[in-house]
Amino acid sequence: MHNRTDRTALRNDLILLALLIALDVAARLMPHAPGVWPIAASALFAGRALNDPRLAFAVPLVAVTVSNIFLPPDNWGIALSVYAAMAVPVLLGIWSRRRGALPVIGAMVASSLVFFAVTNFAVWAFGDLYPRTAAGLTQCFALALPFLDRTILGDLLWLGALFGAAALWNLAPRIARSA
């Protein structure tokens, strides 16, 4: 039997889940800089913040699925690699739950690097842009490098925005009481 605290925690989780998914879908559908999309930061934040961390996997899964309705992928092998890579920030968010800010920042950078490696390997392996040779793989990663710094910076900025918004939300009742 669930008590009131459990129901409140679940309700709060579902509200945060819906807000993060809505942010991710809206950000993907609006014009944005290549490689700068809040989904990895949202996934890491969800893994860390949700009372039931299992729900955090829904953030990237649902956000990518819904946005793919409007922006369908050209190659499902590459698309599946995106889904797989998005599990990493969720797992690192769960891992970072009782750790300070520095490990969270490190987890975000690690997530960005894993996403870069997995998705660019998939572009080489499943796409038609590069020959399936060592030279083709090298060319694929070399041409993707200009996007890596934007991805890392974008992920860190979005992560800061999410944690900043959460801090303000938690401070709001105290500010209201002192006014």
Rosetta silent file (secondary structure, phi, psi, omega in degrees, C-alpha in Angstrom):
SEQUENCE: MHNRTDRTALRNDLILLALLIALDVAARLMPHAPGVWPIAASALFAGRALNDPRLAFAVPLVAVTVSNIFLPPDNWGIALSVYAAMAVPVLLGIWSRRRGALPVIGAMVASSLVFFAVTNFAVWAFGDLYPRTAAGLTQCFALALPFLDRTILGDLLWLGALFGAAALWNLAPRIARSA
SCORE:     score description
SCORE:     0.000 S_00000001
   1 L     0.000  133.542 -179.881    0.000    0.000    0.000 S_00000001
   2 L   -88.728  137.601  175.997    1.342    3.414   -0.940 S_00000001
   3 L   -93.749  178.107 -176.296    1.265    6.178    1.576 S_00000001
   4 H   -60.967  -38.047  179.952    0.755    9.864    0.889 S_00000001
   5 H   -62.749  -41.997  178.168    4.510   10.527    0.751 S_00000001
   6 H   -62.681  -42.611  179.745    4.951    7.878   -1.958 S_00000001
   7 H   -66.128  -39.633  178.513    2.111    9.355   -4.021 S_00000001
   8 H   -65.364  -42.754  178.808    3.517   12.867   -3.638 S_00000001
   9 H   -62.549  -43.642  178.760    6.986   11.696   -4.677 S_00000001
  10 H   -64.163  -43.772  178.374    5.557    9.910   -7.721 S_00000001
  11 H   -59.772  -45.031  178.912    3.470   12.955   -8.661 S_00000001
  12 H   -63.446  -40.440  176.928    6.538   15.204   -8.373 S_00000001
  13 H   -60.797  -45.059 -177.749    8.586   12.754  -10.458 S_00000001
  14 H   -66.867  -35.684  176.553    5.934   12.675  -13.187 S_00000001
  15 H   -65.594  -47.681  179.168    5.715   16.476  -13.286 S_00000001
  16 H   -62.788  -41.466  177.823    9.499   16.812  -13.581 S_00000001
  17 H   -57.330  -48.214 -179.691    9.555   14.036  -16.180 S_00000001
  18 H   -63.760  -40.885  179.580    6.936   15.832  -18.298 S_00000001
  19 H   -64.760  -43.976  179.963    8.739   19.174  -18.003 S_00000001
  20 H   -65.536  -42.417  178.801   12.100   17.714  -19.036 S_00000001
  21 H   -63.843  -44.011  178.857   10.591   15.837  -21.988 S_00000001
  22 H   -61.415  -42.625  177.119    8.715   18.961  -23.125 S_00000001
  23 H   -59.735  -47.868 -177.265   11.923   21.014  -22.889 S_00000001
  24 H   -63.579  -44.982 -179.899   13.885   18.436  -24.889 S_00000001
  25 H   -64.735  -47.512 -179.757   11.282   18.056  -27.628 S_00000001
  26 H   -60.672  -43.161 -178.928   10.761   21.818  -27.964 S_00000001
  27 H   -65.898  -35.064  179.380   14.503   22.474  -28.054 S_00000001
  28 H   -71.843  -35.176 -176.823   15.041   19.847  -30.746 S_00000001
  29 H   -80.791  -21.127  177.778   12.230   21.170  -32.925 S_00000001
  30 L   -86.633  155.802  175.956   13.324   24.812  -32.636 S_00000001
  31 L   -58.767  136.278  179.313   16.378   26.103  -34.497 S_00000001
  32 L  -152.005  161.321  178.102   19.514   25.462  -32.457 S_00000001
  33 L   -64.838  141.559  178.642   23.260   25.290  -32.902 S_00000001
  34 L   -56.323  131.217  178.373   24.444   21.909  -34.206 S_00000001
  35 L    84.008   -2.310 -178.533   25.279   19.618  -31.313 S_00000001
  36 L  -111.818  101.298 -176.604   23.605   21.864  -28.717 S_00000001
  37 L  -148.833  137.015 -170.891   20.481   20.153  -27.404 S_00000001
  38 L   -76.702    2.665 -169.920   19.480   19.749  -23.725 S_00000001
  39 H   -62.735  -41.528 -179.564   18.663   16.045  -23.832 S_00000001
  40 H   -66.252  -41.541  177.563   21.901   14.708  -22.321 S_00000001
  41 H   -64.699  -40.513  178.046   21.785   17.290  -19.531 S_00000001
  42 H   -63.873  -40.353 -179.944   18.102   16.495  -18.933 S_00000001
  43 H   -65.194  -44.748  178.327   18.866   12.781  -18.809 S_00000001
  44 H   -64.508  -45.441  179.135   21.692   13.257  -16.305 S_00000001
  45 H   -59.662  -43.789  179.365   19.589   15.670  -14.233 S_00000001
  46 H   -62.816  -43.289  178.483   16.664   13.210  -14.222 S_00000001
  47 H   -59.839  -34.080 -179.777   18.921   10.355  -13.128 S_00000001
  48 H   -84.331  -36.709 -167.562   20.122   12.445  -10.231 S_00000001
  49 H   -95.745  -30.591 -174.646   16.912   14.258   -9.263 S_00000001
  50 L   -69.448  141.098  177.509   13.984   11.867   -9.675 S_00000001
  51 L   -61.486  -39.212  175.791   12.870    9.992   -6.569 S_00000001
  52 L  -107.625   97.949 -174.245   12.537    6.849   -8.690 S_00000001
  53 H   -62.615  -18.805  177.927   15.637    6.870  -10.895 S_00000001
  54 H   -62.593  -30.800  178.683   14.179    4.168  -13.160 S_00000001
  55 H   -66.286  -22.789 -176.472   11.806    6.805  -14.519 S_00000001
  56 H   -60.811  -29.652  179.702   14.801    8.838  -15.694 S_00000001
  57 H   -64.197  -21.865  178.461   15.300    6.520  -18.676 S_00000001
  58 H   -69.728  -26.955 -177.111   11.973    7.792  -20.035 S_00000001
  59 H   -58.236  -61.215 -178.887   13.374   11.318  -20.484 S_00000001
  60 H   -70.185  -35.812 -178.144   15.699   10.613  -23.435 S_00000001
  61 H   -61.644  -50.250 -178.337   13.646    7.689  -24.758 S_00000001
  62 H   -71.132  -42.292 -178.156   10.380    9.638  -24.981 S_00000001
  63 H   -61.859  -44.468  179.765   11.996   12.935  -26.037 S_00000001
  64 H   -69.102  -41.561 -179.832   13.898   11.354  -28.926 S_00000001
  65 H   -61.961  -47.472 -179.226   10.905    9.225  -29.966 S_00000001
  66 H   -64.995  -45.469 -178.991    8.483   12.169  -29.994 S_00000001
  67 H   -68.450  -27.233  176.267   10.887   14.490  -31.802 S_00000001
  68 H   -68.486  -19.793  174.798   11.643   11.726  -34.334 S_00000001
  69 H   -63.438  -39.104 -177.987    7.962   11.857  -35.324 S_00000001
  70 H   -90.737  -28.500  179.421    8.589   15.370  -36.644 S_00000001
  71 L  -127.105   73.845 -174.219   12.230   14.890  -37.665 S_00000001
  72 L   -63.316  141.150  179.166   12.427   11.248  -38.741 S_00000001
  73 L   -69.913  149.759  177.475   15.899    9.739  -38.842 S_00000001
  74 L   -80.924  -25.982 -172.661   17.415    8.836  -42.186 S_00000001
  75 L  -139.228  117.022 -175.807   19.172    5.769  -40.824 S_00000001
  76 H   -72.705  -24.879  174.324   17.777    3.566  -38.066 S_00000001
  77 H   -63.172  -43.316  177.512   21.179    2.085  -37.206 S_00000001
  78 H   -68.627  -42.018 -179.777   22.400    5.563  -36.351 S_00000001
  79 H   -60.170  -42.546  178.885   19.117    6.390  -34.593 S_00000001
  80 H   -64.860  -32.205  176.633   19.413    3.317  -32.376 S_00000001
  81 H   -66.902  -33.612  176.298   22.950    4.365  -31.450 S_00000001
  82 H   -64.602  -46.458  177.753   21.539    7.706  -30.285 S_00000001
  83 H   -57.738  -46.891 -178.642   19.015    5.891  -28.069 S_00000001
  84 H   -63.255  -43.599 -178.651   21.751    3.672  -26.630 S_00000001
  85 H   -65.455  -26.904 -179.080   24.125    6.577  -26.015 S_00000001
  86 L   -74.985  -10.628  174.132   21.394    8.472  -24.154 S_00000001
  87 H   -73.236  -26.265 -176.396   21.332    5.792  -21.448 S_00000001
  88 H   -61.781  -50.581  179.247   24.821    6.877  -20.358 S_00000001
  89 H   -63.544  -31.257  176.109   23.894   10.273  -18.876 S_00000001
  90 H   -63.052  -49.343 -179.633   20.964    8.670  -17.030 S_00000001
  91 H   -60.855  -41.567  179.320   23.275    6.048  -15.511 S_00000001
  92 H   -70.845  -29.921  173.954   25.869    8.677  -14.606 S_00000001
  93 H   -65.337  -42.069  176.864   23.151   10.851  -13.079 S_00000001
  94 H   -63.491  -44.510  178.782   22.112    7.935  -10.871 S_00000001
  95 H   -59.460  -35.445 -173.200   25.768    7.321  -10.001 S_00000001
  96 L   -84.603    3.437 -172.446   26.266   10.984   -9.062 S_00000001
  97 L   -52.147  -43.294 -176.608   23.350   11.155   -6.591 S_00000001
  98 L  -108.906   29.808  179.954   25.434   11.453   -3.434 S_00000001
  99 L  -118.232  163.668 -177.170   28.372   13.228   -4.979 S_00000001
 100 L   -80.728 -166.808 -174.695   29.235   16.900   -5.256 S_00000001
 101 H   -67.561  -41.076 -176.281   29.298   19.293   -8.188 S_00000001
 102 H   -61.093  -46.561  176.028   32.666   18.265   -9.646 S_00000001
 103 H   -61.610  -32.496  178.125   31.704   14.614  -10.238 S_00000001
 104 H   -66.550  -43.050  177.571   28.452   15.798  -11.847 S_00000001
 105 H   -62.693  -44.749  177.050   30.403   18.048  -14.223 S_00000001
 106 H   -60.826  -39.394  178.228   32.781   15.170  -14.970 S_00000001
 107 H   -63.933  -37.851  179.499   29.814   12.874  -15.592 S_00000001
 108 H   -66.975  -44.126  178.552   28.364   15.388  -18.065 S_00000001
 109 H   -63.466  -43.045  178.017   31.657   15.656  -19.969 S_00000001
 110 H   -60.581  -41.499  177.848   31.987   11.856  -19.975 S_00000001
 111 H   -61.285  -42.255  178.802   28.427   11.566  -21.332 S_00000001
 112 H   -61.825  -43.137 -179.106   29.247   14.034  -24.109 S_00000001
 113 H   -67.229  -41.245  177.762   32.370   12.078  -25.050 S_00000001
 114 H   -63.778  -44.164  178.780   30.541    8.736  -25.061 S_00000001
 115 H   -59.199  -45.482  178.512   27.759   10.211  -27.198 S_00000001
 116 H   -57.830  -48.938 -176.945   30.361   11.593  -29.629 S_00000001
 117 H   -66.190  -47.545 -176.413   32.173    8.244  -29.863 S_00000001
 118 H   -65.572  -48.279 -174.812   29.077    6.038  -30.159 S_00000001
 119 H   -72.312  -35.433  178.178   27.172    8.161  -32.657 S_00000001
 120 H   -73.507  -33.424  172.370   30.123    8.919  -34.893 S_00000001
 121 H   -62.029  -40.623  178.930   31.113    5.268  -34.932 S_00000001
 122 H   -65.202  -38.909  176.598   27.510    4.529  -35.967 S_00000001
 123 H   -59.145  -42.368  179.154   27.671    7.137  -38.747 S_00000001
 124 H   -69.334  -45.373 -173.548   30.746    5.345  -40.067 S_00000001
 125 H   -73.834  -37.250 -173.068   29.381    1.809  -39.536 S_00000001
 126 H  -108.751  -15.872 -176.394   25.794    2.296  -40.754 S_00000001
 127 L   -90.740  179.283 -179.268   25.959    5.328  -43.014 S_00000001
 128 L  -111.733    7.981 -174.081   27.076    5.828  -46.589 S_00000001
 129 L   -79.382  -28.520 -172.837   29.277    8.890  -46.078 S_00000001
 130 L  -130.293  145.288  175.185   32.585    7.157  -45.330 S_00000001
 131 L   -65.682  146.779 -179.532   34.293    4.008  -46.565 S_00000001
 132 L   -84.237   65.990  177.539   34.300    1.219  -43.998 S_00000001
 133 L  -132.564  171.180  176.275   38.040    1.319  -43.603 S_00000001
 134 H   -60.366  -38.515  178.832   40.389    2.648  -40.931 S_00000001
 135 H   -66.059  -38.564  177.824   40.870    5.743  -43.087 S_00000001
 136 H   -65.431  -41.068  177.551   37.094    6.201  -43.353 S_00000001
 137 H   -64.365  -43.256  177.985   36.688    5.899  -39.586 S_00000001
 138 H   -61.771  -44.501  179.125   39.487    8.405  -39.027 S_00000001
 139 H   -62.435  -42.223  179.505   37.925   10.806  -41.521 S_00000001
 140 H   -58.534  -49.241 -179.381   34.509   10.442  -39.859 S_00000001
 141 H   -69.452  -37.670  179.725   35.868   11.332  -36.425 S_00000001
 142 H   -63.496  -42.114 -179.543   38.116   14.097  -37.765 S_00000001
 143 H   -73.605  -19.238  178.559   35.218   15.815  -39.531 S_00000001
 144 H   -86.773  -17.700 -176.421   33.053   15.488  -36.416 S_00000001
 145 H   -52.816  -39.231  179.686   35.600   17.109  -34.080 S_00000001
 146 H   -60.428  -20.600  179.286   34.342   20.693  -34.648 S_00000001
 147 H   -86.203  -18.927 -174.724   30.998   19.634  -33.144 S_00000001
 148 H   -64.468  -45.554 -178.286   32.520   18.086  -30.007 S_00000001
 149 H   -64.630  -37.921  177.255   33.397   21.325  -28.234 S_00000001
 150 H   -65.125  -39.221  179.487   29.911   22.725  -28.911 S_00000001
 151 H   -64.202  -48.226 -179.962   28.324   19.551  -27.606 S_00000001
 152 H   -62.334  -47.830 -179.736   30.357   19.584  -24.386 S_00000001
 153 H   -62.411  -45.182  178.708   29.800   23.299  -23.845 S_00000001
 154 H   -61.459  -43.704  178.730   26.083   23.022  -24.656 S_00000001
 155 H   -61.623  -43.037  179.778   25.650   20.035  -22.332 S_00000001
 156 H   -66.987  -39.882  178.440   27.409   21.874  -19.498 S_00000001
 157 H   -65.334  -44.763  177.889   25.373   25.055  -20.056 S_00000001
 158 H   -64.002  -39.424  178.221   22.087   23.141  -20.116 S_00000001
 159 H   -62.342  -44.040  176.847   23.145   21.186  -17.023 S_00000001
 160 H   -61.321  -40.374  178.901   23.923   24.454  -15.228 S_00000001
 161 H   -64.287  -42.005 -179.750   20.567   25.876  -16.288 S_00000001
 162 H   -67.258  -45.972  178.766   18.699   22.815  -14.990 S_00000001
 163 H   -68.216  -35.240  175.991   20.519   22.710  -11.664 S_00000001
 164 H   -63.751  -43.929  177.995   20.191   26.496  -11.362 S_00000001
 165 H   -62.973  -40.426  178.624   16.447   26.311  -11.975 S_00000001
 166 H   -64.677  -40.490  178.765   16.143   23.520   -9.387 S_00000001
 167 H   -64.016  -43.142  177.798   18.080   25.575   -6.834 S_00000001
 168 H   -63.618  -41.040  178.954   15.843   28.590   -7.427 S_00000001
 169 H   -60.860  -41.809  179.753   12.744   26.405   -7.155 S_00000001
 170 H   -70.949  -27.865  178.542   13.972   25.048   -3.819 S_00000001
 171 H   -81.068  -23.146 -173.635   14.763   28.573   -2.576 S_00000001
 172 H   -52.549  -45.668  179.880   11.404   30.043   -3.605 S_00000001
 173 H   -62.341  -38.176  178.980    9.500   29.048   -0.426 S_00000001
 174 H   -67.806  -38.646  178.791   12.205   30.562    1.801 S_00000001
 175 H   -65.663  -41.790  179.953   12.259   33.754   -0.231 S_00000001
 176 H   -64.081  -39.083  179.423    8.463   34.000   -0.048 S_00000001
 177 H   -67.772  -33.186 -177.328    8.505   33.521    3.743 S_00000001
 178 H   -82.443  -12.187 -178.374   11.134   36.233    4.210 S_00000001
 179 L   -80.601    0.000    0.000    9.256   38.780    2.074 S_00000001
